Amino acid sequence: MYSPGNPLGCCIFSVATADLDKRLSGSGRTAVRSSKKSRTRHLFPRMSVERENSNTTSLISGITKFLWGNSLPPQLLISTVRSTWSTSWHIMMSQLAPSDQTGDYTRPASQFRIHRQHSPNGNMHLYVGLSCPWAHRTLIVRALKGLEDAIPVSIAAPGADGSWEFRGSPASDSYKLVPTLDKSDGLKTLKDVYRCGGAYNCRSTVPMLWDSDKKQVICNESYDIIEFFNSGLNGIASNPELDLCPPSLSDQISQWNQIIYPNVNNGVYRCGFAQSQESYDRAVSELFVTLDKIDDHLESSRYLCGDVLTLADVCLFTTLIRFDLVYNVLFKCSKKKIVEYHNLHGYMRDIYQIPKVAETCNMEAIMDGYYKTLFPLNPSSIRPVMPSDFQDGTLLKSHNRNMSITARKLYSSVS
């Protein structure tokens, strides 16, 4: 990003040719002097792939000598780039991740809410993105409750500008859930869908539950949607007996959510989107203190609320499954990996192996959705290699969670 108002751009790429002539040598000098009309032109138009290799090489060599010569010390170049990048980074982060005055990331509230007992009127359609942990919740509950046929889904993918767009995927993709076209209205982007429903000024986020008949947004709050899927659609679900929020455990589930959401679900984003060292230090401390406590709790409990899978487990799982893939590296949640937690890692594999859950996890899409989209955090868009604990069926290896917990309880009762 070089513009006339950018000190780096002016300093490096708009230098008069006469000044360059003193620093360039060989064929590079000849190339620069080739036209008097271009003695103050930018260098980029002069660098053409159609030129002979020798001329191009010499020109690049000359530019390198100029950049690192005595007239522009490396320290000055680094200082200029750092200042320019810091300013640009803060501007981009203010758009990507709003923060308060202390630099803490503040997640905007969802604008469309529903109650778990919402009465469905008409056909519903679910919009998700595979990289998003909040959308992943809805895919898991939709699958476990057997709502795949009742609630069709369109899967958006991050576009070049970071917005959600619809596109087909190769038929050879090994994952069952892959980016798709808009199956409801045939629109190109999720923003187009929101606008179709009259939501012109809101953030176009996933997950989003859509009324296909009325062309209206029903809800874009993930927890509202999973509560609704769990208890509000039993009449059309193929697995209505499953209750992920039984009344007897509702208080426990609520208590766990109050711990997990701020410190883990949103906690990883508070680490990655922190705009000050103090904010990052605070967020990362709260994250790992909470993970340590959960790991200790899971020593004697198969799931968060005992032997029963609940919505709280679903919410925790979608962050855990992304932790070593993304958050440990990109969001600087680097104190420990989930694979280093004996109980949390086994717990994550336990849930992953529940029928239908693995089918909702597209690891390639998760990594691409973060590393290739969040430009302020990863300007190169280079995606790291997938961690070994996600390769070669490692997640499908025996976790022995139920047997080991039973043995520990028996040992405790007789000791």
N, C-alpha and C positions, 0 to 999 in steps of 0.2 A: 504494500500500500504506500505508493509514493505520490505525493501531491505537491504543488508549489508551496503550500503552507507547512509542509513537513521539513524540518531542518535537515533531517537525514537525506531526504530526496534531493533537496537543493544542493547539499554539500557534495553528494556522491555522483548523482546522475545528471546534473545540469551544469557541469563545469565547462567553462569556455575551452575550445580546442587549443588555443595558444598556450594555456597553462598545462594542458595535457602533453603537448609536444615536448616539453622539457623533461617529461618522465617516461615517455614511451620510447621503445627502441625497436630496431629491425623493421620488419614488414608492418608491424603495428603502427609505426610512425607514418609509413606510407599510406596505410588505410585511413588514418585520421586526417591526413592532409589532402586526401583525394578530391575534396570539393570545397572551394572557398565559401560557397553558399551555406554550408552547414557548420560554420565555425562555432556556433553557439547552440547547435541542436543537441537534443538528448542523445545519450549513447545507445539506448535500447533500439531505436530504429536502425542504427548502423550495424547492429549485430544480427545478421541474417544467416539462416541455415543454408542458404543458397551460395554463400561465399565459399571460397576454397578453404579446406581445413587448415592450411598453414596460416592464412590470414586471420582466421577466427582464433586459432590458438595463440597467435602473437598478440592479437588485440586483447584477449582475456588476460594473457600474461602481463601486458602493459597496464591494464586496469588494476590487476592485483598489486603490481609494483606501486602504482599511484596510491591505492588504498592503504598499503602498509609501509609507504615510504616515510621520509622524515617530515613531510608536510602535514601528514595526518596520523599521529601516533595511535597505536592500538588502543591506548587508554581513552583517548578522545572518542574514537569510534564506538567503543563499548559503552562509554558513558552516555553518548548520544542515543544509541539504540535502546539502552536500558530506560532512559527517561521517556523516549517516545513510546516504547512498548508498555511501560507502566501506565501511562496516561490512557493509551488505547485499551489496555486490559481492564482498567477500572470502568471505562465507558461501556465496554461489552458486557462485563459482569453485572453492571447495574441493570442492563436489559435482560440478561439471562437469569439472574438470581438476585432479586431485590434484597437489600440488607437494611438493618437499622443503623443508628449512628455509631454503634460500637463495632460494626462490621459483621454482625451475626446475620446469617441467612434467615429470611422470613418468608415462609411459604404462603403465597396468596390463597385466600379461602375459595372454595368451590362455589360457583354461583347458582347451580341447579341442584336442589336437594329433594329427596323423597323419604317417606316413612317406610319401614319394613313391611307394613300392611297396606301399602299402596295398591289400589285396585286397577289392574291393567285393563285398558280399553284399546283394543286394536292390536296390530302387529308391532312387535318390538324388534329392534336390531341393536347389536352391540358393536361398538367401535373400540379397537384396542391397538396398541403398539407392542411388539414382542420384547423390546428392550425395557419397557416401563414396568417397575415392580408393582405399582398401584394397579395397572391394567392386568397384570399377571394374576392378581388376587381374583379378579372376576372370572378369568378363564378357568382357574382351578375350581372354584365353587360351581360354576356353570357345568363343568365336566362331572364333578362328584355328585351333583344333584340330578344329572341326566337331563340337562336342558339344551343339549346341542341342537336337537331338531326344533325345539320350540323357540330358541333365541339364536337366529343366524348371526354370524360374526364377520365383519370386514376388518382386515388387518392392515393398518397403515405402516409406512416405513419413513424414517427421517429423510427429508429432502436435503438438497445442498445448502439451503438457507436455514436448516434446522426445523422447518415446519413439517407437519405430517402430511404425506401424500400417498396416493394409491397407485400401485403398479403390480403387474403380474410377476410371478416367480418361475424359474425353470422347473420343468416337470421332473427333472432329475434330483431335485432337492431332497435330501434324506430325512428332513424333518416334516412332521405331519402339518404343523402350523407354520405357514410362511406368509409373507406379505401378499396381499391380494388387491384386486380392483374393488371399487366401491360396489358391493353387491346389492345395496338398497336403492340408490339413486343414480349410480353411474357418474358421480362427480370426481373431480381430479384430486382435490385436497380436502382434508378434514375441515379447514377453514370455510370451504365452500359449503360443506354440510351444515355447519353452524349458521352461516349466513342464510342458507335456505330456510332454516327454522327461525329466522328473525334475530338471531343473536349476533349482531354486527360488532359489538364493542367488547366482547368478552374474549378471554384467552381460549384458544382452540386446543383443549387438552384431552388426553385419554386417561382412563376409560370414559366412554360416553354412551349412555343408553338412549336410544332414539325411537320415537314413535313414527313408524314408517307410513302410517295412514294420515296422521295429522301434520306430518313434517315438523315435528317439534322435539326439542331436547327435553328428555324426561329427567335425566340426572347425569352429573359428571363428578360426583363424589364417590370414590371407590368403596368406602365402607358402607355407605347407604345401599349401593348396588349389591354387595355381597350379602348384606342382611336381607334385602328384598329377594334375592335369588334363593336364599336359604329357607325363608319362611313364608314368602308371599306368592310363590308360584307352585305350590305342591300339587295343585290341581292339574298342571300340565307337565310336571316333572316325572321322569321315569324312575327316579329313586327318591320318592317323597318321604320314606321312613328315616332317611338320614337327617339328623338335626345337628348342625354345627354350632348351635347356640341354645342348648337346652335350658329351660328356666332355672333348673337347680344349679347351673354353673354360670348364670348370667353375671352375677356379681364378680366372680373370679375372672371371667373373661374381660369385664370392664376394667378391673384392676390391672390386669396384664397389659391391656391396650394403653392404659395411662403411663405405663413404664416403657413399653416397646416403641410406641409412636415417636415421642420426642427424642428419645435417646438412641434408638437403633434405626427405625424406618426413616425418620427425618434426620436422625443423628449423622448418618453417613453423608447426607447432603450438606449438613451444617459444617462438616469437615471439609468437603470438597469445594464448597462455595464460600467459605470464610474469606473475608476481605481484610483481615488483620491477623497478626500472629496470636494475639490474645484470644480472639474468637475461635481460631483453630485449636489452640491448646485446650480451651474450655470444652469444646465439642468433642475432641478426641478422648479427653479424660472421661467424660460422661459416657461416651460410647463403650469404652472398654471396661469401665467399672460395671456397667449394665451387662455386658456379655459375660463377664466373670461370674456375676450373680446368677445369671440364667444357666450357665454351665454347671454351677454348683447345685442349682435346683434340679436339673435334669439327671443328676447322679442317682436320685431316688424316685424319679417320676418320668414315665415314658414320654408324655406330652406335658404341656404347660399346666393343664388342669387335671392331671392324673392319667388314666388309661384311655381317655376319650379325646379324639381329635376335635378341635374347635376352631372358630374363626380367628382366634388369637394365634394359633399355630400357623394358619395359612398366611397371616400378615407377617409373622416372623420369618417364615420359610422364604418368601419372595425376596427378602433382603439377604438372607444367608446364602442363597444359591448364587447371588451376584457378587458376594463379598470378595472371594478370592479371584474371581474373573475380572472384576472391575474396581471395586471400592478400595481394596488393599493398595492398588497401584495408583489409579487415576485420582482418587479422592484422598490420597495420603493417609488412609486408615491402616497404617503400616506397623503398628505395635505387634500385632499377631495376625495370623491367618486363621480362618475357621478350621482348616485341617489340623491346626495345632491344638484345638480344643477337643479333647476326647469325647465328651458328651454331646457338645453342639454338633460336631461333625457326624457322629452316629445318628443323632436326631434328624439332621438334614437329610441324610441318606434314607432314613426310615420313612420320612414323608415322601421323598422322591420316588420310592418304590411302591407307594400306594397306587393301585391301578388307576390309570388315566392321568396321573400327575406328571409323569415324565414326558408325556406327549405335549404338555403345555410349555415345556422348557426348550427353547431353541438357543443353544449356547452361542452359536455363531452370530445370530441376530442380536443377542444381548451385547456381545463385545463390540460388534460393528456400530450398534446404536449409541454407544458411549464414546469409544475411541475415535470414531470417524465423524462424529457430529459435534461434540463439545469443543469447538475450536479454541476458545480461551484457555482451556485446560490442556489441550493437546494439539498445538498448531500444526505439527507435522502430519497428523492423522495416521501415524504409524500405529498399527495394532500389535500388541505383544503376542507372543505365542500362548496358546491355551495352556493353563497349568496342568501338570501331570495328574493331579487328583481329579481331573475332569476327562481324562483320556482313557481309552481301552476298557471301557465299561467299569471303571473304578466305582462310580456312584451306585452300581448295581451289585456290588459285593456285599456279602452278609454283614449286617450291622449288629445283630444279636441284642438289640435294645431290650426287648421284652424279657428274654431269658436272663440277661445279665442283671437287670433291675430286680427281677424276682429272686435271683440268687443273693443279691446284696441285702434285700429285705429279710430273707431267711437268715442270713448270717448275722444281721443286726439283732434279730429277735432271740437268737440263742447265745449271743456273746455277752 
